[in-house]
Structures are given as structure tokens and as C-alpha cells.
Amino acid sequence: MTSGTSAQAGTGSTIIAMTTFENLDADLTPRAAVRRLLRTRLARFITAYLEMTLAMLVGMGLLGGGWDVL
């Protein structure tokens, strides 16, 4: 039987499959969990901090080596 909106009885089972997720939190794979974690404000801050630290270390290494040559 249907929900009462039509006079016909149900004709059998219907399989409904979705190929995409309604939202990103519906995907429970480890890759999706990491992607969700990296979208947080703290993760973006830590990523930017590490990028700047690496850039400063490379810059100090290059310029420090050049400074010693002079």
C-alpha cells in the first residue's frame, strides 16, 4: 500500500540507488575524513604555519650560505 495519496496499491519493490552524496559528511572513507579535517580553521592555520616555517628555513639556508661567501 502507498502513503494514501493514490488509490493504487504498490506494484512491487523499487530499488533506488544514489551515485553521489548529498553532503560531504556522508562519505565515511578515511580519505574523506582527512579532507574534512583539513578544512577546519585550526588545520588551515597549522598548514600555513608549516609552509611559512619551511619557506623561512630555505631562505635562511640560501641567504645565510650566500652571506658567508661574502
CHARMM internal coordinates of N, CA and C (Angstrom, degrees):
IC EDIT
DIST 1 N 1 CA 1.4418
DIST 1 CA 1 C 1.5216
ANGL 1 N 1 CA 1 C 108.45
DIST 1 C 2 N 1.2879
ANGL 1 CA 1 C 2 N 115.22
DIHE 1 N 1 CA 1 C 2 N 151.68
DIST 2 N 2 CA 1.4654
ANGL 1 C 2 N 2 CA 120.10
DIHE 1 CA 1 C 2 N 2 CA -179.54
DIST 2 CA 2 C 1.5215
ANGL 2 N 2 CA 2 C 109.76
DIHE 1 C 2 N 2 CA 2 C -93.42
DIST 2 C 3 N 1.3086
ANGL 2 CA 2 C 3 N 116.64
DIHE 2 N 2 CA 2 C 3 N -167.77
DIST 3 N 3 CA 1.4502
ANGL 2 C 3 N 3 CA 120.96
DIHE 2 CA 2 C 3 N 3 CA -175.84
DIST 3 CA 3 C 1.5254
ANGL 3 N 3 CA 3 C 113.41
DIHE 2 C 3 N 3 CA 3 C -78.09
DIST 3 C 4 N 1.3289
ANGL 3 CA 3 C 4 N 116.91
DIHE 3 N 3 CA 3 C 4 N 1.01
DIST 4 N 4 CA 1.4489
ANGL 3 C 4 N 4 CA 119.37
DIHE 3 CA 3 C 4 N 4 CA 178.62
DIST 4 CA 4 C 1.5133
ANGL 4 N 4 CA 4 C 113.23
DIHE 3 C 4 N 4 CA 4 C 100.70
DIST 4 C 5 N 1.3095
ANGL 4 CA 4 C 5 N 116.80
DIHE 4 N 4 CA 4 C 5 N 1.14
DIST 5 N 5 CA 1.4624
ANGL 4 C 5 N 5 CA 119.12
DIHE 4 CA 4 C 5 N 5 CA -179.30
DIST 5 CA 5 C 1.5097
ANGL 5 N 5 CA 5 C 112.48
DIHE 4 C 5 N 5 CA 5 C -89.21
DIST 5 C 6 N 1.3148
ANGL 5 CA 5 C 6 N 117.68
DIHE 5 N 5 CA 5 C 6 N -12.95
DIST 6 N 6 CA 1.4634
ANGL 5 C 6 N 6 CA 120.18
DIHE 5 CA 5 C 6 N 6 CA 177.14
DIST 6 CA 6 C 1.5183
ANGL 6 N 6 CA 6 C 108.52
DIHE 5 C 6 N 6 CA 6 C -132.47
DIST 6 C 7 N 1.3034
ANGL 6 CA 6 C 7 N 115.43
DIHE 6 N 6 CA 6 C 7 N 160.54
DIST 7 N 7 CA 1.4560
ANGL 6 C 7 N 7 CA 120.04
DIHE 6 CA 6 C 7 N 7 CA -177.00
DIST 7 CA 7 C 1.5145
ANGL 7 N 7 CA 7 C 112.49
DIHE 6 C 7 N 7 CA 7 C -88.27
DIST 7 C 8 N 1.3405
ANGL 7 CA 7 C 8 N 118.40
DIHE 7 N 7 CA 7 C 8 N -7.89
DIST 8 N 8 CA 1.4632
ANGL 7 C 8 N 8 CA 120.71
DIHE 7 CA 7 C 8 N 8 CA -177.35
DIST 8 CA 8 C 1.5229
ANGL 8 N 8 CA 8 C 110.53
DIHE 7 C 8 N 8 CA 8 C -88.93
DIST 8 C 9 N 1.2957
ANGL 8 CA 8 C 9 N 114.56
DIHE 8 N 8 CA 8 C 9 N 145.95
DIST 9 N 9 CA 1.4615
ANGL 8 C 9 N 9 CA 120.54
DIHE 8 CA 8 C 9 N 9 CA 175.44
DIST 9 CA 9 C 1.5221
ANGL 9 N 9 CA 9 C 108.77
DIHE 8 C 9 N 9 CA 9 C -80.64
DIST 9 C 10 N 1.3170
ANGL 9 CA 9 C 10 N 116.79
DIHE 9 N 9 CA 9 C 10 N 157.85
DIST 10 N 10 CA 1.4540
ANGL 9 C 10 N 10 CA 121.10
DIHE 9 CA 9 C 10 N 10 CA 179.04
DIST 10 CA 10 C 1.5211
ANGL 10 N 10 CA 10 C 110.51
DIHE 9 C 10 N 10 CA 10 C -61.94
DIST 10 C 11 N 1.3310
ANGL 10 CA 10 C 11 N 117.61
DIHE 10 N 10 CA 10 C 11 N 139.79
DIST 11 N 11 CA 1.4621
ANGL 10 C 11 N 11 CA 121.38
DIHE 10 CA 10 C 11 N 11 CA -175.67
DIST 11 CA 11 C 1.5163
ANGL 11 N 11 CA 11 C 112.59
DIHE 10 C 11 N 11 CA 11 C -93.36
DIST 11 C 12 N 1.2938
ANGL 11 CA 11 C 12 N 119.53
DIHE 11 N 11 CA 11 C 12 N -5.60
DIST 12 N 12 CA 1.4603
ANGL 11 C 12 N 12 CA 121.98
DIHE 11 CA 11 C 12 N 12 CA -179.69
DIST 12 CA 12 C 1.5227
ANGL 12 N 12 CA 12 C 109.98
DIHE 11 C 12 N 12 CA 12 C 151.48
DIST 12 C 13 N 1.3148
ANGL 12 CA 12 C 13 N 115.35
DIHE 12 N 12 CA 12 C 13 N -176.60
DIST 13 N 13 CA 1.4570
ANGL 12 C 13 N 13 CA 117.42
DIHE 12 CA 12 C 13 N 13 CA -179.25
DIST 13 CA 13 C 1.5247
ANGL 13 N 13 CA 13 C 110.45
DIHE 12 C 13 N 13 CA 13 C -83.00
DIST 13 C 14 N 1.2884
ANGL 13 CA 13 C 14 N 114.28
DIHE 13 N 13 CA 13 C 14 N 148.73
DIST 14 N 14 CA 1.4530
ANGL 13 C 14 N 14 CA 121.63
DIHE 13 CA 13 C 14 N 14 CA 177.89
DIST 14 CA 14 C 1.5220
ANGL 14 N 14 CA 14 C 107.51
DIHE 13 C 14 N 14 CA 14 C -123.75
DIST 14 C 15 N 1.3059
ANGL 14 CA 14 C 15 N 114.87
DIHE 14 N 14 CA 14 C 15 N 130.60
DIST 15 N 15 CA 1.4619
ANGL 14 C 15 N 15 CA 119.95
DIHE 14 CA 14 C 15 N 15 CA 177.96
DIST 15 CA 15 C 1.5236
ANGL 15 N 15 CA 15 C 107.76
DIHE 14 C 15 N 15 CA 15 C -97.80
DIST 15 C 16 N 1.3010
ANGL 15 CA 15 C 16 N 115.26
DIHE 15 N 15 CA 15 C 16 N 122.21
DIST 16 N 16 CA 1.4521
ANGL 15 C 16 N 16 CA 120.97
DIHE 15 CA 15 C 16 N 16 CA 179.10
DIST 16 CA 16 C 1.5183
ANGL 16 N 16 CA 16 C 107.38
DIHE 15 C 16 N 16 CA 16 C -116.21
DIST 16 C 17 N 1.3199
ANGL 16 CA 16 C 17 N 116.49
DIHE 16 N 16 CA 16 C 17 N 122.62
DIST 17 N 17 CA 1.4605
ANGL 16 C 17 N 17 CA 120.77
DIHE 16 CA 16 C 17 N 17 CA -179.76
DIST 17 CA 17 C 1.5208
ANGL 17 N 17 CA 17 C 109.31
DIHE 16 C 17 N 17 CA 17 C -123.07
DIST 17 C 18 N 1.3117
ANGL 17 CA 17 C 18 N 115.30
DIHE 17 N 17 CA 17 C 18 N 140.83
DIST 18 N 18 CA 1.4589
ANGL 17 C 18 N 18 CA 120.31
DIHE 17 CA 17 C 18 N 18 CA 177.11
DIST 18 CA 18 C 1.5213
ANGL 18 N 18 CA 18 C 108.32
DIHE 17 C 18 N 18 CA 18 C -107.52
DIST 18 C 19 N 1.2922
ANGL 18 CA 18 C 19 N 115.73
DIHE 18 N 18 CA 18 C 19 N 140.79
DIST 19 N 19 CA 1.4604
ANGL 18 C 19 N 19 CA 119.38
DIHE 18 CA 18 C 19 N 19 CA 179.68
DIST 19 CA 19 C 1.5177
ANGL 19 N 19 CA 19 C 112.38
DIHE 18 C 19 N 19 CA 19 C -99.69
DIST 19 C 20 N 1.3187
ANGL 19 CA 19 C 20 N 117.59
DIHE 19 N 19 CA 19 C 20 N -13.01
DIST 20 N 20 CA 1.4610
ANGL 19 C 20 N 20 CA 120.71
DIHE 19 CA 19 C 20 N 20 CA 178.48
DIST 20 CA 20 C 1.5137
ANGL 20 N 20 CA 20 C 109.30
DIHE 19 C 20 N 20 CA 20 C -126.41
DIST 20 C 21 N 1.3114
ANGL 20 CA 20 C 21 N 115.79
DIHE 20 N 20 CA 20 C 21 N 162.39
DIST 21 N 21 CA 1.4520
ANGL 20 C 21 N 21 CA 121.20
DIHE 20 CA 20 C 21 N 21 CA 178.97
DIST 21 CA 21 C 1.5182
ANGL 21 N 21 CA 21 C 109.73
DIHE 20 C 21 N 21 CA 21 C -91.93
DIST 21 C 22 N 1.3081
ANGL 21 CA 21 C 22 N 115.91
DIHE 21 N 21 CA 21 C 22 N 147.12
DIST 22 N 22 CA 1.4603
ANGL 21 C 22 N 22 CA 120.30
DIHE 21 CA 21 C 22 N 22 CA 178.35
DIST 22 CA 22 C 1.5312
ANGL 22 N 22 CA 22 C 110.99
DIHE 21 C 22 N 22 CA 22 C -69.18
DIST 22 C 23 N 1.3242
ANGL 22 CA 22 C 23 N 116.96
DIHE 22 N 22 CA 22 C 23 N -38.10
DIST 23 N 23 CA 1.4551
ANGL 22 C 23 N 23 CA 120.66
DIHE 22 CA 22 C 23 N 23 CA 176.72
DIST 23 CA 23 C 1.5242
ANGL 23 N 23 CA 23 C 108.72
DIHE 22 C 23 N 23 CA 23 C -140.93
DIST 23 C 24 N 1.3045
ANGL 23 CA 23 C 24 N 116.69
DIHE 23 N 23 CA 23 C 24 N 165.06
DIST 24 N 24 CA 1.4644
ANGL 23 C 24 N 24 CA 120.12
DIHE 23 CA 23 C 24 N 24 CA -175.72
DIST 24 CA 24 C 1.5227
ANGL 24 N 24 CA 24 C 112.80
DIHE 23 C 24 N 24 CA 24 C -69.44
DIST 24 C 25 N 1.3254
ANGL 24 CA 24 C 25 N 117.70
DIHE 24 N 24 CA 24 C 25 N -22.50
DIST 25 N 25 CA 1.4582
ANGL 24 C 25 N 25 CA 120.54
DIHE 24 CA 24 C 25 N 25 CA -179.55
DIST 25 CA 25 C 1.5213
ANGL 25 N 25 CA 25 C 112.57
DIHE 24 C 25 N 25 CA 25 C -76.34
DIST 25 C 26 N 1.3141
ANGL 25 CA 25 C 26 N 117.89
DIHE 25 N 25 CA 25 C 26 N -8.90
DIST 26 N 26 CA 1.4593
ANGL 25 C 26 N 26 CA 120.67
DIHE 25 CA 25 C 26 N 26 CA -179.86
DIST 26 CA 26 C 1.5282
ANGL 26 N 26 CA 26 C 111.55
DIHE 25 C 26 N 26 CA 26 C -76.39
DIST 26 C 27 N 1.3151
ANGL 26 CA 26 C 27 N 117.82
DIHE 26 N 26 CA 26 C 27 N -22.65
DIST 27 N 27 CA 1.4590
ANGL 26 C 27 N 27 CA 122.39
DIHE 26 CA 26 C 27 N 27 CA -179.93
DIST 27 CA 27 C 1.5242
ANGL 27 N 27 CA 27 C 108.49
DIHE 26 C 27 N 27 CA 27 C -80.69
DIST 27 C 28 N 1.3272
ANGL 27 CA 27 C 28 N 117.25
DIHE 27 N 27 CA 27 C 28 N 118.74
DIST 28 N 28 CA 1.4607
ANGL 27 C 28 N 28 CA 121.20
DIHE 27 CA 27 C 28 N 28 CA -174.72
DIST 28 CA 28 C 1.5248
ANGL 28 N 28 CA 28 C 113.13
DIHE 27 C 28 N 28 CA 28 C -103.44
DIST 28 C 29 N 1.3267
ANGL 28 CA 28 C 29 N 117.97
DIHE 28 N 28 CA 28 C 29 N 14.40
DIST 29 N 29 CA 1.4577
ANGL 28 C 29 N 29 CA 120.15
DIHE 28 CA 28 C 29 N 29 CA 179.87
DIST 29 CA 29 C 1.5304
ANGL 29 N 29 CA 29 C 109.70
DIHE 28 C 29 N 29 CA 29 C -72.56
DIST 29 C 30 N 1.3200
ANGL 29 CA 29 C 30 N 117.63
DIHE 29 N 29 CA 29 C 30 N 156.26
DIST 30 N 30 CA 1.4754
ANGL 29 C 30 N 30 CA 120.05
DIHE 29 CA 29 C 30 N 30 CA 179.04
DIST 30 CA 30 C 1.5268
ANGL 30 N 30 CA 30 C 112.43
DIHE 29 C 30 N 30 CA 30 C -59.28
DIST 30 C 31 N 1.3199
ANGL 30 CA 30 C 31 N 116.71
DIHE 30 N 30 CA 30 C 31 N -36.39
DIST 31 N 31 CA 1.4657
ANGL 30 C 31 N 31 CA 120.12
DIHE 30 CA 30 C 31 N 31 CA 179.12
DIST 31 CA 31 C 1.5315
ANGL 31 N 31 CA 31 C 110.92
DIHE 30 C 31 N 31 CA 31 C -62.03
DIST 31 C 32 N 1.3271
ANGL 31 CA 31 C 32 N 116.19
DIHE 31 N 31 CA 31 C 32 N -41.05
DIST 32 N 32 CA 1.4670
ANGL 31 C 32 N 32 CA 120.46
DIHE 31 CA 31 C 32 N 32 CA 179.24
DIST 32 CA 32 C 1.5263
ANGL 32 N 32 CA 32 C 110.43
DIHE 31 C 32 N 32 CA 32 C -68.65
DIST 32 C 33 N 1.3231
ANGL 32 CA 32 C 33 N 117.10
DIHE 32 N 32 CA 32 C 33 N -34.97
DIST 33 N 33 CA 1.4672
ANGL 32 C 33 N 33 CA 120.24
DIHE 32 CA 32 C 33 N 33 CA 178.54
DIST 33 CA 33 C 1.5293
ANGL 33 N 33 CA 33 C 110.27
DIHE 32 C 33 N 33 CA 33 C -64.60
DIST 33 C 34 N 1.3253
ANGL 33 CA 33 C 34 N 116.91
DIHE 33 N 33 CA 33 C 34 N -40.96
DIST 34 N 34 CA 1.4618
ANGL 33 C 34 N 34 CA 120.68
DIHE 33 CA 33 C 34 N 34 CA 177.86
DIST 34 CA 34 C 1.5284
ANGL 34 N 34 CA 34 C 109.58
DIHE 33 C 34 N 34 CA 34 C -66.24
DIST 34 C 35 N 1.3275
ANGL 34 CA 34 C 35 N 116.59
DIHE 34 N 34 CA 34 C 35 N -41.04
DIST 35 N 35 CA 1.4617
ANGL 34 C 35 N 35 CA 120.22
DIHE 34 CA 34 C 35 N 35 CA 178.88
DIST 35 CA 35 C 1.5222
ANGL 35 N 35 CA 35 C 111.18
DIHE 34 C 35 N 35 CA 35 C -61.55
DIST 35 C 36 N 1.3422
ANGL 35 CA 35 C 36 N 117.14
DIHE 35 N 35 CA 35 C 36 N -41.40
DIST 36 N 36 CA 1.4675
ANGL 35 C 36 N 36 CA 120.51
DIHE 35 CA 35 C 36 N 36 CA 177.63
DIST 36 CA 36 C 1.5162
ANGL 36 N 36 CA 36 C 111.05
DIHE 35 C 36 N 36 CA 36 C -65.55
DIST 36 C 37 N 1.3365
ANGL 36 CA 36 C 37 N 116.95
DIHE 36 N 36 CA 36 C 37 N -39.78
DIST 37 N 37 CA 1.4602
ANGL 36 C 37 N 37 CA 121.04
DIHE 36 CA 36 C 37 N 37 CA -179.86
DIST 37 CA 37 C 1.5210
ANGL 37 N 37 CA 37 C 111.11
DIHE 36 C 37 N 37 CA 37 C -64.24
DIST 37 C 38 N 1.3203
ANGL 37 CA 37 C 38 N 116.66
DIHE 37 N 37 CA 37 C 38 N -40.11
DIST 38 N 38 CA 1.4635
ANGL 37 C 38 N 38 CA 120.23
DIHE 37 CA 37 C 38 N 38 CA -177.86
DIST 38 CA 38 C 1.5214
ANGL 38 N 38 CA 38 C 112.55
DIHE 37 C 38 N 38 CA 38 C -72.76
DIST 38 C 39 N 1.3232
ANGL 38 CA 38 C 39 N 117.80
DIHE 38 N 38 CA 38 C 39 N -11.84
DIST 39 N 39 CA 1.4539
ANGL 38 C 39 N 39 CA 120.32
DIHE 38 CA 38 C 39 N 39 CA 177.20
DIST 39 CA 39 C 1.5207
ANGL 39 N 39 CA 39 C 112.57
DIHE 38 C 39 N 39 CA 39 C -86.32
DIST 39 C 40 N 1.3029
ANGL 39 CA 39 C 40 N 118.42
DIHE 39 N 39 CA 39 C 40 N -6.25
DIST 40 N 40 CA 1.4577
ANGL 39 C 40 N 40 CA 120.15
DIHE 39 CA 39 C 40 N 40 CA -177.73
DIST 40 CA 40 C 1.5193
ANGL 40 N 40 CA 40 C 110.39
DIHE 39 C 40 N 40 CA 40 C -73.81
DIST 40 C 41 N 1.2909
ANGL 40 CA 40 C 41 N 116.37
DIHE 40 N 40 CA 40 C 41 N 159.51
DIST 41 N 41 CA 1.4632
ANGL 40 C 41 N 41 CA 122.14
DIHE 40 CA 40 C 41 N 41 CA -178.07
DIST 41 CA 41 C 1.5338
ANGL 41 N 41 CA 41 C 111.10
DIHE 40 C 41 N 41 CA 41 C -64.49
DIST 41 C 42 N 1.3220
ANGL 41 CA 41 C 42 N 117.23
DIHE 41 N 41 CA 41 C 42 N -41.74
DIST 42 N 42 CA 1.4693
ANGL 41 C 42 N 42 CA 120.90
DIHE 41 CA 41 C 42 N 42 CA 179.39
DIST 42 CA 42 C 1.5239
ANGL 42 N 42 CA 42 C 110.72
DIHE 41 C 42 N 42 CA 42 C -64.50
DIST 42 C 43 N 1.3137
ANGL 42 CA 42 C 43 N 117.97
DIHE 42 N 42 CA 42 C 43 N -41.78
DIST 43 N 43 CA 1.4677
ANGL 42 C 43 N 43 CA 120.78
DIHE 42 CA 42 C 43 N 43 CA -179.54
DIST 43 CA 43 C 1.5229
ANGL 43 N 43 CA 43 C 110.98
DIHE 42 C 43 N 43 CA 43 C -65.35
DIST 43 C 44 N 1.3246
ANGL 43 CA 43 C 44 N 117.21
DIHE 43 N 43 CA 43 C 44 N -38.94
DIST 44 N 44 CA 1.4645
ANGL 43 C 44 N 44 CA 119.61
DIHE 43 CA 43 C 44 N 44 CA 177.50
DIST 44 CA 44 C 1.5219
ANGL 44 N 44 CA 44 C 110.64
DIHE 43 C 44 N 44 CA 44 C -65.20
DIST 44 C 45 N 1.3344
ANGL 44 CA 44 C 45 N 117.28
DIHE 44 N 44 CA 44 C 45 N -38.68
DIST 45 N 45 CA 1.4706
ANGL 44 C 45 N 45 CA 120.74
DIHE 44 CA 44 C 45 N 45 CA 177.84
DIST 45 CA 45 C 1.5265
ANGL 45 N 45 CA 45 C 110.70
DIHE 44 C 45 N 45 CA 45 C -64.15
DIST 45 C 46 N 1.3238
ANGL 45 CA 45 C 46 N 116.56
DIHE 45 N 45 CA 45 C 46 N -47.47
DIST 46 N 46 CA 1.4676
ANGL 45 C 46 N 46 CA 120.61
DIHE 45 CA 45 C 46 N 46 CA -178.66
DIST 46 CA 46 C 1.5207
ANGL 46 N 46 CA 46 C 110.20
DIHE 45 C 46 N 46 CA 46 C -63.13
DIST 46 C 47 N 1.3247
ANGL 46 CA 46 C 47 N 117.50
DIHE 46 N 46 CA 46 C 47 N -40.77
DIST 47 N 47 CA 1.4617
ANGL 46 C 47 N 47 CA 120.87
DIHE 46 CA 46 C 47 N 47 CA 178.46
DIST 47 CA 47 C 1.5231
ANGL 47 N 47 CA 47 C 110.82
DIHE 46 C 47 N 47 CA 47 C -62.20
DIST 47 C 48 N 1.3208
ANGL 47 CA 47 C 48 N 117.72
DIHE 47 N 47 CA 47 C 48 N -46.02
DIST 48 N 48 CA 1.4671
ANGL 47 C 48 N 48 CA 121.28
DIHE 47 CA 47 C 48 N 48 CA 178.89
DIST 48 CA 48 C 1.5221
ANGL 48 N 48 CA 48 C 110.68
DIHE 47 C 48 N 48 CA 48 C -63.98
DIST 48 C 49 N 1.3275
ANGL 48 CA 48 C 49 N 116.75
DIHE 48 N 48 CA 48 C 49 N -38.97
DIST 49 N 49 CA 1.4628
ANGL 48 C 49 N 49 CA 121.06
DIHE 48 CA 48 C 49 N 49 CA 179.39
DIST 49 CA 49 C 1.5298
ANGL 49 N 49 CA 49 C 110.72
DIHE 48 C 49 N 49 CA 49 C -63.20
DIST 49 C 50 N 1.3191
ANGL 49 CA 49 C 50 N 116.75
DIHE 49 N 49 CA 49 C 50 N -45.37
DIST 50 N 50 CA 1.4674
ANGL 49 C 50 N 50 CA 120.33
DIHE 49 CA 49 C 50 N 50 CA 179.73
DIST 50 CA 50 C 1.5272
ANGL 50 N 50 CA 50 C 111.39
DIHE 49 C 50 N 50 CA 50 C -66.36
DIST 50 C 51 N 1.3312
ANGL 50 CA 50 C 51 N 116.97
DIHE 50 N 50 CA 50 C 51 N -38.10
DIST 51 N 51 CA 1.4638
ANGL 50 C 51 N 51 CA 119.70
DIHE 50 CA 50 C 51 N 51 CA 177.76
DIST 51 CA 51 C 1.5234
ANGL 51 N 51 CA 51 C 110.85
DIHE 50 C 51 N 51 CA 51 C -62.98
DIST 51 C 52 N 1.3169
ANGL 51 CA 51 C 52 N 117.33
DIHE 51 N 51 CA 51 C 52 N -43.95
DIST 52 N 52 CA 1.4609
ANGL 51 C 52 N 52 CA 120.66
DIHE 51 CA 51 C 52 N 52 CA -179.76
DIST 52 CA 52 C 1.5242
ANGL 52 N 52 CA 52 C 111.29
DIHE 51 C 52 N 52 CA 52 C -67.91
DIST 52 C 53 N 1.3159
ANGL 52 CA 52 C 53 N 116.71
DIHE 52 N 52 CA 52 C 53 N -38.03
DIST 53 N 53 CA 1.4666
ANGL 52 C 53 N 53 CA 120.20
DIHE 52 CA 52 C 53 N 53 CA 177.70
DIST 53 CA 53 C 1.5234
ANGL 53 N 53 CA 53 C 110.36
DIHE 52 C 53 N 53 CA 53 C -62.94
DIST 53 C 54 N 1.3051
ANGL 53 CA 53 C 54 N 117.42
DIHE 53 N 53 CA 53 C 54 N -44.22
DIST 54 N 54 CA 1.4566
ANGL 53 C 54 N 54 CA 121.29
DIHE 53 CA 53 C 54 N 54 CA 178.57
DIST 54 CA 54 C 1.5242
ANGL 54 N 54 CA 54 C 110.80
DIHE 53 C 54 N 54 CA 54 C -63.46
DIST 54 C 55 N 1.3291
ANGL 54 CA 54 C 55 N 116.91
DIHE 54 N 54 CA 54 C 55 N -42.86
DIST 55 N 55 CA 1.4694
ANGL 54 C 55 N 55 CA 120.57
DIHE 54 CA 54 C 55 N 55 CA 178.73
DIST 55 CA 55 C 1.5275
ANGL 55 N 55 CA 55 C 110.74
DIHE 54 C 55 N 55 CA 55 C -62.20
DIST 55 C 56 N 1.3270
ANGL 55 CA 55 C 56 N 117.65
DIHE 55 N 55 CA 55 C 56 N -40.35
DIST 56 N 56 CA 1.4683
ANGL 55 C 56 N 56 CA 120.44
DIHE 55 CA 55 C 56 N 56 CA 179.34
DIST 56 CA 56 C 1.5283
ANGL 56 N 56 CA 56 C 111.45
DIHE 55 C 56 N 56 CA 56 C -67.79
DIST 56 C 57 N 1.3212
ANGL 56 CA 56 C 57 N 117.17
DIHE 56 N 56 CA 56 C 57 N -39.73
DIST 57 N 57 CA 1.4634
ANGL 56 C 57 N 57 CA 119.94
DIHE 56 CA 56 C 57 N 57 CA 178.89
DIST 57 CA 57 C 1.5217
ANGL 57 N 57 CA 57 C 111.31
DIHE 56 C 57 N 57 CA 57 C -64.61
DIST 57 C 58 N 1.3227
ANGL 57 CA 57 C 58 N 116.98
DIHE 57 N 57 CA 57 C 58 N -42.95
DIST 58 N 58 CA 1.4658
ANGL 57 C 58 N 58 CA 120.44
DIHE 57 CA 57 C 58 N 58 CA 178.35
DIST 58 CA 58 C 1.5221
ANGL 58 N 58 CA 58 C 109.70
DIHE 57 C 58 N 58 CA 58 C -64.89
DIST 58 C 59 N 1.3212
ANGL 58 CA 58 C 59 N 116.65
DIHE 58 N 58 CA 58 C 59 N -43.86
DIST 59 N 59 CA 1.4674
ANGL 58 C 59 N 59 CA 120.31
DIHE 58 CA 58 C 59 N 59 CA 178.98
DIST 59 CA 59 C 1.5085
ANGL 59 N 59 CA 59 C 112.52
DIHE 58 C 59 N 59 CA 59 C -62.67
DIST 59 C 60 N 1.3249
ANGL 59 CA 59 C 60 N 117.51
DIHE 59 N 59 CA 59 C 60 N -42.92
DIST 60 N 60 CA 1.4652
ANGL 59 C 60 N 60 CA 120.27
DIHE 59 CA 59 C 60 N 60 CA 179.08
DIST 60 CA 60 C 1.5229
ANGL 60 N 60 CA 60 C 110.50
DIHE 59 C 60 N 60 CA 60 C -66.36
DIST 60 C 61 N 1.3199
ANGL 60 CA 60 C 61 N 116.88
DIHE 60 N 60 CA 60 C 61 N -36.30
DIST 61 N 61 CA 1.4676
ANGL 60 C 61 N 61 CA 119.55
DIHE 60 CA 60 C 61 N 61 CA 178.20
DIST 61 CA 61 C 1.4999
ANGL 61 N 61 CA 61 C 111.78
DIHE 60 C 61 N 61 CA 61 C -65.39
DIST 61 C 62 N 1.3330
ANGL 61 CA 61 C 62 N 117.34
DIHE 61 N 61 CA 61 C 62 N -43.91
DIST 62 N 62 CA 1.4658
ANGL 61 C 62 N 62 CA 121.27
DIHE 61 CA 61 C 62 N 62 CA -179.19
DIST 62 CA 62 C 1.5174
ANGL 62 N 62 CA 62 C 111.31
DIHE 61 C 62 N 62 CA 62 C -71.13
DIST 62 C 63 N 1.3184
ANGL 62 CA 62 C 63 N 117.31
DIHE 62 N 62 CA 62 C 63 N -48.95
DIST 63 N 63 CA 1.4568
ANGL 62 C 63 N 63 CA 119.89
DIHE 62 CA 62 C 63 N 63 CA -178.16
DIST 63 CA 63 C 1.5254
ANGL 63 N 63 CA 63 C 112.29
DIHE 62 C 63 N 63 CA 63 C -72.83
DIST 63 C 64 N 1.3342
ANGL 63 CA 63 C 64 N 116.42
DIHE 63 N 63 CA 63 C 64 N -33.34
DIST 64 N 64 CA 1.4671
ANGL 63 C 64 N 64 CA 119.71
DIHE 63 CA 63 C 64 N 64 CA 177.45
DIST 64 CA 64 C 1.5183
ANGL 64 N 64 CA 64 C 110.48
DIHE 63 C 64 N 64 CA 64 C -66.19
DIST 64 C 65 N 1.3185
ANGL 64 CA 64 C 65 N 116.79
DIHE 64 N 64 CA 64 C 65 N -40.83
DIST 65 N 65 CA 1.4598
ANGL 64 C 65 N 65 CA 120.21
DIHE 64 CA 64 C 65 N 65 CA 177.30
DIST 65 CA 65 C 1.5113
ANGL 65 N 65 CA 65 C 111.12
DIHE 64 C 65 N 65 CA 65 C -65.33
DIST 65 C 66 N 1.3282
ANGL 65 CA 65 C 66 N 116.71
DIHE 65 N 65 CA 65 C 66 N -40.34
DIST 66 N 66 CA 1.4637
ANGL 65 C 66 N 66 CA 120.45
DIHE 65 CA 65 C 66 N 66 CA 176.78
DIST 66 CA 66 C 1.5114
ANGL 66 N 66 CA 66 C 112.43
DIHE 65 C 66 N 66 CA 66 C -67.42
DIST 66 C 67 N 1.3044
ANGL 66 CA 66 C 67 N 117.30
DIHE 66 N 66 CA 66 C 67 N -34.09
DIST 67 N 67 CA 1.4697
ANGL 66 C 67 N 67 CA 122.02
DIHE 66 CA 66 C 67 N 67 CA 179.69
DIST 67 CA 67 C 1.5251
ANGL 67 N 67 CA 67 C 110.50
DIHE 66 C 67 N 67 CA 67 C -67.13
DIST 67 C 68 N 1.3381
ANGL 67 CA 67 C 68 N 116.94
DIHE 67 N 67 CA 67 C 68 N -39.12
DIST 68 N 68 CA 1.4578
ANGL 67 C 68 N 68 CA 120.89
DIHE 67 CA 67 C 68 N 68 CA 178.81
DIST 68 CA 68 C 1.5172
ANGL 68 N 68 CA 68 C 112.19
DIHE 67 C 68 N 68 CA 68 C -66.46
DIST 68 C 69 N 1.3296
ANGL 68 CA 68 C 69 N 117.06
DIHE 68 N 68 CA 68 C 69 N -30.06
DIST 69 N 69 CA 1.4637
ANGL 68 C 69 N 69 CA 121.02
DIHE 68 CA 68 C 69 N 69 CA -179.57
DIST 69 CA 69 C 1.5273
ANGL 69 N 69 CA 69 C 110.03
DIHE 68 C 69 N 69 CA 69 C -68.69
DIST 69 C 70 N 1.3371
ANGL 69 CA 69 C 70 N 117.13
DIHE 69 N 69 CA 69 C 70 N -34.14
DIST 70 N 70 CA 1.4806
ANGL 69 C 70 N 70 CA 120.70
DIHE 69 CA 69 C 70 N 70 CA -179.80
DIST 70 CA 70 C 1.4925
ANGL 70 N 70 CA 70 C 107.64
DIHE 69 C 70 N 70 CA 70 C -71.10
END
COOR INIT
IC SEED 1 N 1 CA 1 C
IC BUILD
